[in-house]
């Protein structure tokens, strides 16, 4: 039992003076002012001379850029022959000890490794928890050196005049797994790395009464417990027990219960209640059900339950087994998760622990699998998201999530018949032509893939291969998507057809001619100078099979006007308020019935579009995408057209009433499935889990 050596490393930073450039393109701004910036790191081929902003000679420069301008700035910098490399800023972490130095860590390693605890600690970077866990059990050894510093006031409900001192040892073992002080060169570790333990004594000599358990839960509620562990129970339902548990749930308390040790297909109460995370046991280090563990449809998750080493009476340590040991391992993991992401509710913590578990091949039903702490921590970011490292990668992930292959189709483009399995290709960093791609992709039921001017990435080529694409429709002229890119496609045996006009307005009309049909009597007119409203309408336009046309704010472009005159729509929808599309433009729309749908900002307009057109009959879900950049919503729009989903635009950090109103409307329509498009830089974790809480209460 040698002491585990502590691994240490240091992160060294080179401090550089920064020069800042702020570029503002009036076409990308809107009525509201968005001041968020992102930082870009630029490495030059040669050392730059000292300047007024920097007294150092350096090859590295850091630039803060408004979020709407990041892609454009990167494109400009990469085109600069003096620039060697451009990259986005990214987080760094202190490399703390990867393994704690507790004396008996080796005895715990089998179950620690099985639940991926060490990696979970590395990801969470949590030293200890400030949360409070009510251990409703046989009490706790009050003088145990691995526990005493974490004990808070509790209560003895068996003999109220006495302390909560444990005489059976069960509660002390449970408490050690929940909150033993970790990395203290003593004893054992707990997944939480140490948290406050509220001992509530409800049993002695192995038994207790239902009334004291109910009282114990009530005490935990009244004394602000964050988590309750219940490694006890029986097979009889109790109205009083169910009621007090429901009260705890309304106070945002996570409740974890042991499933029972009778090798039975039933689960004991209170673990059997749906609001309690019911924990079964597997034989440590295996996928086999522990011989004693209960199982069945009421089990939510499993955890190691044999050869579990923990704190014991008289300052000692001992092995034990049972679902009573598995439950506190899960409860302590819930503490770690909540400490890492304090915005998670009890229900969200429950959901993440359950849905990120490692699947089992056992013939017994043991919930969703074995607890996986690494998966749960990663799940805070990844849950219900579709994203990649860049907008181009996110488009690929959206394609992978919605298309297994492409169907062969025939398409008429300016009288020329094209036959093949089509994909659509647009620029990732310039919106004018790219926005016009959405109606075309929707008509074809095809994905939109993205590229930069310098060439197709290997990943995009691989995705075209996976889709068995034979023909790519390139949106925009040579200046947007150079011939070198179509040459790349040709070299891989993929044909291409370019759809482009002399400007964004003509490109949109050319696509409208392909999209439109004799049955189509509606048209949508959106700003060609600002992107959000085109994104808001994309899925609805595809539902109606209607063209989307671009206009300037103060004049209707000749190309758009000519198309509308020839098309003569029965219904024309102008999307955006008067500051986006002026009255003079509205009055020029040739239609027997013109309707404006606009709000006070892009997000309010998005809500009003949703309210006007509603959810599709076949829709069961919704997509959320940032409203500050266009690529994720653009490529998501193509996927939304397959399922009838709507696209809801979100401010990545700021509160806004439009989002709340949109979600309320979706709730009323019975929509509670969703995916978030883009990574945390697009919509941060807090906002993502706010959406989850509002949409899936």
C-alpha positions as CSV (number, residue, x, y, z in Angstrom):
1,X,0.0,0.0,0.0
2,X,2.6,2.5,-1.1
3,X,1.7,6.1,-1.4
4,X,0.7,7.1,-4.9
5,X,3.1,9.8,-6.2
6,X,1.6,13.1,-7.1
7,X,2.1,14.1,-10.7
8,X,2.8,17.8,-11.3
9,X,3.4,19.9,-14.3
10,X,3.4,23.6,-14.9
11,X,2.0,25.6,-17.8
12,X,4.3,28.4,-19.0
13,X,2.9,31.3,-20.8
14,X,4.7,33.8,-23.0
15,X,3.2,37.2,-22.4
16,X,2.9,39.4,-25.4
17,X,1.6,42.9,-25.8
18,X,-1.4,42.9,-28.0
19,X,-2.6,45.3,-30.7
20,X,-6.3,45.5,-31.4
21,X,-8.2,46.0,-34.6
22,X,-11.9,46.5,-34.7
23,X,-13.5,46.1,-38.2
24,X,-17.1,47.0,-38.6
25,X,-19.0,46.2,-41.8
26,X,-22.3,48.0,-41.9
27,X,-23.9,45.2,-43.9
28,X,-23.5,42.8,-41.0
29,X,-24.7,45.1,-38.3
30,X,-28.4,45.4,-37.3
31,X,-30.5,47.8,-35.3
32,X,-29.2,46.4,-32.1
33,X,-25.4,46.7,-31.4
34,X,-23.6,43.4,-30.6
35,X,-20.3,44.2,-28.9
36,X,-19.0,40.6,-28.4
37,X,-15.5,40.0,-29.8
38,X,-13.4,36.9,-30.4
39,X,-9.6,36.8,-30.4
40,X,-7.5,35.7,-33.3
41,X,-3.8,34.7,-33.0
42,X,-1.7,35.5,-36.1
43,X,1.8,34.1,-36.7
44,X,3.8,36.0,-39.3
45,X,6.6,34.7,-41.5
46,X,9.0,37.4,-40.3
47,X,9.4,39.2,-37.0
48,X,7.3,42.4,-36.9
49,X,9.0,45.6,-35.9
50,X,8.1,47.3,-32.7
51,X,5.2,49.7,-33.1
52,X,3.3,52.3,-31.1
53,X,1.1,49.5,-29.7
54,X,3.9,47.0,-29.0
55,X,7.4,47.6,-27.7
56,X,8.4,44.0,-28.5
57,X,9.6,42.5,-31.8
58,X,7.5,39.4,-32.3
59,X,6.1,37.1,-35.0
60,X,2.9,36.7,-33.1
61,X,0.0,39.2,-32.9
62,X,-3.4,39.0,-31.2
63,X,-6.4,40.7,-32.7
64,X,-9.8,41.2,-31.1
65,X,-12.5,41.1,-33.8
66,X,-16.4,41.5,-33.6
67,X,-18.0,38.1,-33.7
68,X,-19.7,38.9,-37.0
69,X,-16.4,39.7,-38.7
70,X,-14.3,36.7,-37.5
71,X,-14.6,34.5,-40.6
72,X,-14.0,37.5,-42.9
73,X,-10.9,38.6,-41.0
74,X,-9.5,35.1,-41.0
75,X,-10.0,34.9,-44.8
76,X,-8.2,38.3,-45.3
77,X,-5.3,37.3,-43.0
78,X,-4.8,33.9,-44.7
79,X,-4.6,35.6,-48.0
80,X,-1.8,37.8,-46.7
81,X,1.5,36.4,-48.0
82,X,3.3,37.6,-44.8
83,X,1.1,35.5,-42.6
84,X,2.2,32.0,-41.7
85,X,-0.8,30.8,-39.7
86,X,-4.1,32.1,-38.3
87,X,-5.9,30.4,-35.4
88,X,-8.8,31.1,-33.0
89,X,-8.1,31.7,-29.3
90,X,-8.8,28.6,-27.1
91,X,-8.9,27.8,-23.4
92,X,-6.0,26.3,-21.6
93,X,-6.0,24.4,-18.3
94,X,-3.6,24.0,-15.4
95,X,-2.2,20.5,-15.4
96,X,-3.0,19.4,-11.9
97,X,-2.3,16.0,-10.4
98,X,-4.0,13.3,-12.6
99,X,-4.2,11.0,-9.6
100,X,-4.7,11.9,-5.9
101,X,-2.3,10.8,-3.2
102,X,-4.7,9.0,-0.9
103,X,-3.2,6.0,0.9
104,X,-5.7,3.4,-0.2
105,X,-6.2,4.6,-3.8
106,X,-5.0,1.2,-5.1
107,X,-7.8,-0.6,-3.4
108,X,-10.3,1.7,-5.2
109,X,-8.7,1.7,-8.6
110,X,-10.9,-1.1,-10.1
111,X,-14.1,0.8,-9.7
112,X,-12.5,4.2,-10.3
113,X,-11.2,3.0,-13.7
114,X,-14.5,1.4,-14.6
115,X,-16.4,4.7,-14.2
116,X,-13.7,6.8,-15.9
117,X,-13.2,8.9,-12.8
118,X,-9.7,10.1,-13.3
119,X,-10.4,11.5,-16.8
120,X,-13.6,13.0,-15.4
121,X,-11.6,14.8,-12.7
122,X,-9.2,16.1,-15.4
123,X,-12.0,17.5,-17.4
124,X,-13.9,19.0,-14.5
125,X,-10.9,20.5,-12.9
126,X,-12.7,20.6,-9.5
127,X,-10.7,20.4,-6.3
128,X,-13.6,19.9,-3.9
129,X,-17.2,20.7,-3.8
130,X,-19.2,23.3,-1.8
131,X,-22.4,21.3,-2.2
132,X,-24.2,19.6,0.7
133,X,-25.3,16.0,0.6
134,X,-27.8,14.6,3.0
135,X,-26.8,11.0,3.9
136,X,-30.1,9.5,5.2
137,X,-28.7,6.4,6.8
138,X,-27.3,5.0,10.1
139,X,-25.3,8.1,11.0
140,X,-21.6,8.8,10.5
141,X,-18.4,8.2,12.4
142,X,-18.0,11.7,13.7
143,X,-14.3,11.5,14.4
144,X,-13.2,9.7,11.2
145,X,-10.1,11.6,9.9
146,X,-11.2,11.3,6.3
147,X,-14.7,12.7,7.0
148,X,-14.8,15.0,10.0
149,X,-13.7,18.2,8.2
150,X,-16.6,17.8,5.8
151,X,-19.3,17.1,8.3
152,X,-22.1,19.7,8.8
153,X,-24.9,19.6,11.3
154,X,-27.3,16.7,11.0
155,X,-29.9,15.1,13.2
156,X,-30.6,11.8,14.9
157,X,-34.2,10.9,14.3
158,X,-34.0,7.5,16.0
159,X,-33.0,9.0,19.4
160,X,-33.3,12.8,19.0
161,X,-31.4,13.4,22.3
162,X,-28.3,11.7,21.0
163,X,-25.7,12.5,18.3
164,X,-25.6,11.1,14.8
165,X,-22.7,8.8,15.7
166,X,-22.8,5.6,13.6
167,X,-22.7,2.3,15.5
168,X,-23.5,0.1,12.5
169,X,-20.9,1.3,10.0
170,X,-23.2,1.4,7.0
171,X,-23.7,5.2,6.9
172,X,-20.0,5.8,7.4
173,X,-19.2,3.7,4.3
174,X,-21.8,5.6,2.3
175,X,-20.5,8.9,3.5
176,X,-16.9,8.0,2.6
177,X,-17.9,7.3,-1.0
178,X,-19.8,10.5,-1.2
179,X,-17.5,13.0,0.5
180,X,-14.2,11.6,1.7
181,X,-11.5,14.3,1.6
182,X,-9.5,13.6,-1.5
183,X,-5.8,14.2,-2.2
184,X,-5.0,14.5,1.5
185,X,-2.4,11.7,1.7
186,X,-4.9,9.8,3.8
187,X,-7.4,7.0,3.3
188,X,-9.7,6.9,0.3
189,X,-11.1,9.2,-2.4
190,X,-14.7,10.1,-3.4
191,X,-15.8,11.1,-6.9
192,X,-16.8,14.6,-5.5
193,X,-13.2,14.9,-4.2
194,X,-14.8,15.9,-0.9
195,X,-18.1,17.6,-0.2
196,X,-20.2,18.6,2.8
197,X,-21.9,15.7,4.4
198,X,-25.2,16.2,6.4
199,X,-25.6,13.0,8.5
200,X,-29.3,12.2,9.1
201,X,-29.6,9.1,11.3
202,X,-32.8,7.1,10.6
203,X,-31.7,3.6,11.3
204,X,-29.9,1.7,14.0
205,X,-28.9,-2.0,14.2
206,X,-29.9,-2.3,10.5
207,X,-33.5,-1.2,10.7
208,X,-35.6,2.0,11.0
209,X,-39.0,3.3,10.4
210,X,-40.7,4.9,7.3
211,X,-41.6,7.9,9.4
212,X,-38.0,8.7,10.3
213,X,-37.0,8.5,6.6
214,X,-39.8,10.9,5.7
215,X,-38.7,13.2,8.5
216,X,-35.1,12.9,7.3
217,X,-36.0,14.0,3.8
218,X,-38.0,16.9,5.2
219,X,-35.0,17.9,7.3
220,X,-32.7,17.8,4.3
221,X,-35.1,20.0,2.4
222,X,-35.3,22.5,5.3
223,X,-31.5,22.6,5.7
224,X,-30.7,23.3,2.0
225,X,-29.3,20.0,0.9
226,X,-28.3,19.8,-2.7
227,X,-28.3,16.0,-3.0
228,X,-29.9,13.3,-1.0
229,X,-28.6,9.7,-0.8
230,X,-31.0,6.9,0.2
231,X,-29.2,3.6,0.4
232,X,-32.2,2.0,2.1
233,X,-35.9,1.1,1.4
234,X,-38.6,-1.5,1.2
235,X,-41.1,-2.9,-1.3
236,X,-44.1,-1.0,-0.1
237,X,-45.3,2.2,-1.7
238,X,-46.0,5.1,0.6
239,X,-48.0,8.1,-0.2
240,X,-46.2,10.2,2.5
241,X,-42.7,9.1,1.2
242,X,-43.7,9.9,-2.4
243,X,-45.1,13.3,-1.4
244,X,-42.0,14.4,0.5
245,X,-39.7,13.3,-2.4
246,X,-41.8,15.4,-4.8
247,X,-41.3,18.3,-2.4
248,X,-37.6,17.8,-2.5
249,X,-37.6,17.6,-6.3
250,X,-39.4,21.0,-6.5
251,X,-36.5,22.4,-4.4
252,X,-34.0,21.3,-7.1
253,X,-32.5,18.5,-5.0
254,X,-31.0,15.5,-6.8
255,X,-32.1,12.2,-5.1
256,X,-30.3,9.0,-5.6
257,X,-31.5,5.6,-4.3
258,X,-30.3,2.0,-4.1
259,X,-32.3,-0.5,-6.2
260,X,-32.1,-3.3,-3.6
261,X,-30.0,-6.4,-3.0
262,X,-32.5,-9.3,-3.5
263,X,-31.6,-10.3,-7.0
264,X,-35.2,-9.4,-7.9
265,X,-36.8,-7.8,-10.9
266,X,-38.5,-5.2,-8.7
267,X,-36.9,-2.1,-7.3
268,X,-37.3,-1.0,-3.7
269,X,-38.9,2.3,-2.7
270,X,-37.9,5.1,-2.7
271,X,-35.6,4.2,-5.7
272,X,-38.6,2.9,-7.6
273,X,-40.1,6.4,-7.8
274,X,-39.5,8.1,-11.2
275,X,-37.9,11.2,-9.7
276,X,-35.3,9.1,-7.8
277,X,-32.2,8.0,-9.7
278,X,-32.4,4.2,-9.1
279,X,-28.9,2.5,-9.0
280,X,-28.2,-1.2,-9.5
281,X,-24.9,-2.9,-9.1
282,X,-22.5,-4.6,-11.5
283,X,-19.6,-6.8,-10.4
284,X,-16.7,-4.4,-10.2
285,X,-14.6,-4.3,-13.4
286,X,-17.1,-6.3,-15.4
287,X,-20.4,-5.9,-17.3
288,X,-22.0,-8.6,-15.2
289,X,-24.8,-7.9,-12.9
290,X,-23.7,-8.3,-9.3
291,X,-25.3,-11.5,-8.0
292,X,-27.3,-9.7,-5.3
293,X,-28.5,-6.7,-7.3
294,X,-32.1,-6.0,-8.2
295,X,-32.8,-5.2,-11.8
296,X,-35.6,-4.4,-14.2
297,X,-37.3,-1.5,-16.0
298,X,-37.3,0.8,-13.0
299,X,-33.5,0.8,-12.8
300,X,-32.0,4.0,-14.2
301,X,-28.2,3.3,-14.1
302,X,-25.7,0.8,-12.7
303,X,-22.4,1.3,-10.8
304,X,-19.7,-0.9,-9.4
305,X,-21.0,-2.7,-6.3
306,X,-18.5,-5.4,-5.2
307,X,-15.2,-5.0,-3.4
308,X,-15.9,-1.3,-2.6
309,X,-13.3,0.1,-0.2
310,X,-14.5,3.0,2.0
311,X,-14.4,4.7,5.4
312,X,-15.5,2.5,8.4
313,X,-16.0,2.9,12.1
314,X,-13.3,3.9,14.6
315,X,-11.3,5.8,11.9
316,X,-10.8,2.5,9.9
317,X,-11.5,1.5,6.4
318,X,-13.1,-1.7,5.0
319,X,-14.5,-3.4,2.0
320,X,-18.2,-3.8,1.4
321,X,-20.7,-4.6,-1.4
322,X,-24.3,-3.9,-2.4
323,X,-26.4,-1.4,-4.2
324,X,-26.0,0.6,-1.0
325,X,-22.4,1.2,-2.1
326,X,-23.2,1.8,-5.8
327,X,-25.8,4.5,-5.0
328,X,-23.3,6.9,-3.2
329,X,-20.8,6.5,-6.0
330,X,-23.5,7.8,-8.3
331,X,-24.6,10.5,-5.9
332,X,-21.0,11.7,-5.4
333,X,-20.6,11.8,-9.2
334,X,-23.7,13.9,-9.4
335,X,-22.0,16.4,-6.9
336,X,-19.0,16.6,-9.2
337,X,-21.2,17.2,-12.2
338,X,-23.2,19.9,-10.5
339,X,-20.1,21.6,-9.2
340,X,-18.6,21.6,-12.7
341,X,-21.8,23.0,-14.2
342,X,-23.8,24.7,-11.5
343,X,-26.4,25.9,-13.9
344,X,-27.7,22.3,-14.3
345,X,-30.9,21.5,-12.5
346,X,-31.5,18.3,-10.6
347,X,-33.4,16.8,-13.5
348,X,-30.7,17.7,-16.0
349,X,-28.0,16.2,-13.7
350,X,-30.2,13.0,-13.5
351,X,-30.6,13.0,-17.3
352,X,-26.9,13.5,-18.0
353,X,-25.7,10.8,-15.6
354,X,-28.2,8.4,-17.1
355,X,-27.8,9.2,-20.8
356,X,-24.0,9.2,-20.8
357,X,-23.7,5.8,-19.1
358,X,-21.6,3.2,-20.8
359,X,-24.0,0.6,-22.4
360,X,-24.0,-2.9,-21.1
361,X,-24.4,-6.3,-22.8
362,X,-25.9,-7.9,-19.7
363,X,-29.0,-10.0,-20.2
364,X,-30.5,-8.2,-17.2
365,X,-32.1,-4.7,-17.5
366,X,-29.7,-2.4,-15.6
367,X,-30.9,0.9,-16.8
368,X,-28.9,2.8,-19.5
369,X,-25.6,1.2,-18.4
370,X,-22.6,1.8,-16.1
371,X,-21.9,5.3,-14.8
372,X,-19.3,7.1,-16.9
373,X,-18.1,10.3,-15.3
374,X,-16.0,11.3,-18.3
375,X,-19.0,11.0,-20.5
376,X,-21.2,13.0,-18.1
377,X,-18.7,15.9,-18.0
378,X,-18.3,15.9,-21.7
379,X,-22.1,15.7,-22.0
380,X,-22.4,19.2,-20.5
381,X,-21.1,20.5,-23.8
382,X,-22.1,17.8,-26.2
383,X,-25.7,17.0,-25.1
384,X,-28.1,17.4,-28.0
385,X,-25.5,19.3,-30.0
386,X,-24.4,18.9,-33.6
387,X,-21.1,20.6,-34.1
388,X,-17.5,20.5,-35.3
389,X,-14.4,22.6,-34.8
390,X,-15.4,25.1,-37.5
391,X,-18.5,26.1,-39.4
392,X,-17.3,23.8,-42.2
393,X,-17.0,20.9,-39.8
394,X,-20.4,21.6,-38.3
395,X,-22.0,21.5,-41.8
396,X,-20.4,18.1,-42.2
397,X,-21.8,16.9,-38.9
398,X,-25.3,18.1,-39.8
399,X,-25.0,16.2,-43.0
400,X,-23.9,13.0,-41.2
401,X,-26.8,13.3,-38.7
402,X,-29.4,13.7,-41.4
403,X,-28.3,11.9,-44.6
404,X,-27.1,8.3,-45.0
405,X,-26.9,8.7,-48.8
406,X,-28.4,10.8,-51.6
407,X,-31.2,9.9,-53.9
408,X,-30.7,10.2,-57.7
409,X,-32.7,13.1,-59.1
410,X,-33.3,15.1,-62.3
411,X,-33.0,18.9,-62.1
412,X,-33.6,21.5,-64.8
413,X,-31.3,24.5,-64.7
414,X,-31.9,27.1,-67.3
415,X,-33.4,24.5,-69.6
416,X,-30.5,22.1,-69.1
417,X,-31.4,18.7,-67.6
418,X,-29.0,17.5,-64.9
419,X,-29.2,14.0,-63.4
420,X,-27.4,12.8,-60.4
421,X,-27.1,12.6,-56.6
422,X,-26.8,16.3,-55.7
423,X,-25.1,18.2,-52.9
424,X,-25.0,21.9,-52.6
425,X,-21.8,23.9,-51.9
426,X,-21.6,27.4,-50.6
427,X,-19.0,29.8,-49.0
428,X,-18.7,29.5,-45.2
429,X,-17.4,33.0,-44.7
430,X,-19.5,35.2,-47.0
431,X,-23.2,35.1,-46.7
432,X,-24.7,37.0,-49.7
433,X,-24.7,34.1,-52.2
434,X,-24.6,31.4,-49.6
435,X,-28.0,32.4,-48.1
436,X,-29.6,31.7,-51.5
437,X,-28.5,28.0,-51.2
438,X,-31.2,27.1,-48.7
439,X,-34.3,26.9,-50.9
440,X,-32.4,24.9,-53.5
441,X,-31.1,22.4,-50.9
442,X,-34.6,22.1,-49.5
443,X,-36.1,21.4,-53.0
444,X,-33.6,18.6,-53.5
445,X,-33.6,17.3,-50.0
446,X,-29.9,17.7,-50.1
447,X,-27.3,18.9,-47.6
448,X,-25.4,22.2,-47.8
449,X,-21.7,21.8,-47.4
450,X,-19.4,24.7,-47.0
451,X,-16.0,25.8,-48.2
452,X,-13.5,28.7,-48.0
453,X,-12.1,30.3,-51.0
454,X,-8.7,28.6,-50.8
455,X,-10.2,25.1,-51.5
456,X,-12.2,22.2,-50.3
457,X,-11.1,20.6,-47.2
458,X,-10.3,16.9,-47.0
459,X,-13.2,16.4,-44.7
460,X,-15.7,17.9,-47.2
461,X,-14.3,15.6,-49.9
462,X,-14.7,12.6,-47.6
463,X,-18.3,13.6,-46.8
464,X,-19.2,13.9,-50.5
465,X,-17.7,10.4,-50.9
466,X,-19.8,9.1,-48.0
467,X,-22.9,10.5,-49.5
468,X,-22.1,9.0,-52.9
469,X,-22.6,12.5,-54.4
470,X,-22.1,12.6,-58.2
471,X,-23.0,16.3,-58.7
472,X,-22.3,19.4,-56.7
473,X,-24.3,22.6,-57.2
474,X,-21.9,25.5,-56.6
475,X,-23.5,28.7,-55.4
476,X,-21.9,31.9,-56.4
477,X,-19.4,33.1,-59.1
478,X,-15.7,32.5,-59.5
479,X,-14.9,35.2,-57.0
480,X,-16.9,33.4,-54.3
481,X,-16.0,29.8,-55.2
482,X,-13.0,29.7,-57.6
483,X,-12.6,27.3,-60.5
484,X,-9.9,25.6,-58.5
485,X,-12.6,24.1,-56.3
486,X,-14.6,22.8,-59.2
487,X,-11.4,21.3,-60.5
488,X,-10.9,19.5,-57.2
489,X,-14.4,18.0,-57.6
490,X,-13.7,17.0,-61.2
491,X,-10.5,15.3,-60.1
492,X,-12.6,13.1,-57.8
493,X,-15.1,12.3,-60.5
494,X,-17.7,14.6,-59.3
495,X,-19.5,16.9,-61.8
496,X,-20.5,20.4,-60.8
497,X,-22.8,23.1,-62.0
498,X,-22.4,26.7,-61.0
499,X,-25.5,28.8,-60.2
500,X,-24.5,32.4,-60.1
501,X,-25.6,35.9,-61.2
502,X,-23.7,39.1,-61.5
503,X,-24.7,39.9,-57.9
504,X,-26.4,38.3,-54.9
505,X,-29.8,39.5,-56.1
506,X,-29.5,37.8,-59.5
507,X,-28.1,34.7,-57.9
508,X,-31.2,34.4,-55.7
509,X,-33.5,34.8,-58.8
510,X,-31.6,32.1,-60.7
511,X,-32.1,29.8,-57.8
512,X,-35.7,30.9,-57.5
513,X,-36.2,29.8,-61.2
514,X,-34.9,26.4,-60.3
515,X,-37.0,26.1,-57.1
516,X,-40.3,27.5,-58.3
517,X,-43.1,25.5,-59.8
518,X,-46.5,26.2,-61.3
519,X,-48.1,25.2,-58.0
520,X,-46.1,27.8,-56.0
521,X,-48.0,31.0,-55.5
522,X,-46.0,32.4,-52.6
523,X,-42.7,34.3,-52.4
524,X,-40.5,35.6,-49.6
525,X,-38.5,38.8,-49.8
526,X,-35.7,39.2,-47.3
527,X,-32.7,41.5,-46.9
528,X,-29.8,40.8,-49.1
529,X,-27.6,43.1,-46.9
530,X,-28.2,41.3,-43.5
531,X,-28.5,37.6,-43.1
532,X,-30.7,36.8,-40.0
533,X,-34.2,37.1,-41.6
534,X,-33.3,34.8,-44.5
535,X,-32.3,32.2,-42.0
536,X,-35.6,32.6,-40.0
537,X,-37.7,31.9,-43.1
538,X,-35.7,29.1,-44.8
539,X,-37.5,26.1,-43.3
540,X,-40.9,27.7,-43.9
541,X,-40.1,28.6,-47.5
542,X,-39.1,25.0,-48.1
543,X,-42.3,23.8,-46.6
544,X,-44.3,25.9,-49.1
545,X,-41.9,25.3,-52.0
546,X,-41.6,29.1,-52.3
547,X,-38.7,31.1,-53.6
548,X,-36.6,33.4,-51.4
549,X,-35.6,36.7,-53.0
550,X,-33.2,39.4,-51.8
551,X,-33.7,43.2,-51.7
552,X,-31.9,46.3,-50.6
553,X,-33.2,48.2,-47.6
554,X,-34.2,51.3,-49.6
555,X,-34.8,50.0,-53.1
556,X,-36.0,46.8,-54.9
557,X,-33.2,45.5,-57.1
558,X,-34.1,45.3,-60.8
559,X,-33.3,41.6,-60.8
560,X,-35.7,40.9,-57.9
561,X,-38.4,43.1,-59.4
562,X,-38.2,41.5,-62.8
563,X,-38.6,38.0,-61.3
564,X,-41.6,39.1,-59.2
565,X,-43.3,40.7,-62.2
566,X,-42.9,37.5,-64.1
567,X,-43.9,35.3,-61.1
568,X,-46.8,37.4,-60.0
569,X,-47.2,35.7,-56.5
570,X,-50.6,35.6,-54.9
571,X,-48.9,36.1,-51.6
572,X,-45.7,37.9,-50.9
573,X,-44.1,37.9,-47.5
574,X,-41.7,40.7,-46.6
575,X,-39.5,39.5,-43.7
576,X,-38.1,42.2,-41.4
577,X,-39.1,45.5,-39.9
578,X,-39.0,48.8,-41.7
579,X,-35.4,49.5,-40.6
580,X,-34.4,46.4,-42.5
581,X,-36.7,46.6,-45.5
582,X,-38.1,50.1,-46.0
583,X,-41.7,51.2,-46.9
584,X,-40.6,52.2,-50.4
585,X,-39.5,48.6,-51.1
586,X,-42.6,47.2,-49.6
587,X,-44.8,49.4,-51.8
588,X,-43.0,48.1,-55.0
589,X,-43.7,44.4,-54.4
590,X,-46.0,43.2,-57.3
591,X,-48.5,41.0,-55.5
592,X,-52.2,41.0,-54.9
593,X,-51.5,40.4,-51.2
594,X,-48.3,41.6,-49.5
595,X,-47.7,40.9,-45.8
596,X,-44.8,42.2,-43.6
597,X,-43.5,40.0,-40.8
598,X,-41.1,41.9,-38.6
599,X,-40.0,42.4,-35.1
600,X,-37.9,44.8,-33.1
601,X,-34.8,42.8,-33.8
602,X,-33.7,39.6,-35.6
603,X,-34.8,37.4,-32.7
604,X,-38.2,39.0,-32.4
605,X,-38.7,38.6,-36.2
606,X,-37.7,35.0,-35.9
607,X,-40.4,34.5,-33.3
608,X,-43.0,36.2,-35.3
609,X,-42.2,34.1,-38.4
610,X,-42.6,31.0,-36.2
611,X,-45.9,32.3,-34.9
612,X,-47.2,33.1,-38.4
613,X,-46.4,29.8,-40.1
614,X,-46.5,27.4,-37.1
615,X,-44.9,24.0,-36.9
616,X,-45.2,21.4,-39.6
617,X,-47.6,18.5,-39.0
618,X,-44.8,16.0,-39.3
619,X,-42.5,18.0,-37.0
620,X,-41.5,16.6,-33.6
621,X,-38.5,18.9,-32.9
622,X,-36.7,22.1,-33.4
623,X,-33.2,23.4,-34.2
624,X,-31.5,26.2,-32.3
625,X,-28.7,28.2,-33.9
626,X,-26.8,31.4,-33.1
627,X,-28.3,34.5,-34.6
628,X,-25.0,36.3,-34.7
629,X,-23.5,34.2,-37.5
630,X,-25.1,32.6,-40.5
631,X,-23.4,29.2,-41.4
632,X,-24.9,26.9,-38.7
633,X,-28.5,28.1,-39.3
634,X,-27.9,28.0,-43.1
635,X,-26.8,24.4,-43.2
636,X,-29.3,23.4,-40.4
637,X,-32.0,24.8,-42.6
638,X,-31.4,22.2,-45.2
639,X,-31.8,19.5,-42.5
640,X,-34.8,21.2,-41.1
641,X,-36.6,21.0,-44.5
642,X,-36.4,17.2,-44.2
643,X,-38.1,17.0,-40.9
644,X,-40.3,20.0,-40.9
645,X,-38.4,21.5,-38.0
646,X,-38.1,25.2,-37.4
647,X,-34.9,27.2,-36.9
648,X,-34.9,29.3,-33.8
649,X,-32.2,32.0,-33.7
650,X,-30.5,32.4,-30.3
651,X,-28.3,35.1,-28.8
652,X,-25.4,33.0,-27.5
653,X,-25.2,34.7,-24.1
654,X,-27.8,37.4,-23.8
655,X,-31.4,37.0,-22.4
656,X,-34.2,37.8,-24.8
657,X,-37.9,37.6,-24.6
658,X,-38.2,36.3,-28.1
659,X,-36.6,33.0,-27.2
660,X,-38.8,32.5,-24.2
661,X,-41.9,33.3,-26.3
662,X,-40.8,30.9,-29.0
663,X,-40.2,28.1,-26.5
664,X,-43.6,28.7,-24.9
665,X,-45.2,28.4,-28.3
666,X,-43.4,25.2,-29.0
667,X,-44.4,23.8,-25.6
668,X,-48.0,24.5,-26.5
669,X,-47.6,22.6,-29.7
670,X,-46.1,19.6,-27.9
671,X,-42.6,20.1,-29.2
672,X,-39.9,19.0,-26.8
673,X,-37.2,17.5,-28.9
674,X,-34.4,19.7,-30.0
675,X,-30.8,19.9,-31.3
676,X,-28.4,22.8,-30.9
677,X,-26.4,23.6,-34.0
678,X,-22.8,24.7,-33.4
679,X,-20.4,24.4,-30.5
680,X,-20.1,26.4,-27.2
681,X,-18.6,29.4,-29.1
682,X,-21.9,29.6,-31.0
683,X,-24.2,29.0,-28.1
684,X,-22.6,28.6,-24.7
685,X,-23.3,25.8,-22.3
686,X,-25.4,27.9,-19.9
687,X,-27.7,29.1,-22.7
688,X,-28.0,25.6,-24.0
689,X,-29.1,24.2,-20.7
690,X,-31.5,27.1,-20.2
691,X,-33.1,26.1,-23.5
692,X,-33.2,22.5,-22.3
693,X,-34.9,23.5,-19.1
694,X,-37.5,25.7,-20.8
695,X,-38.3,23.2,-23.6
696,X,-38.1,20.0,-21.5
697,X,-39.4,21.0,-18.1
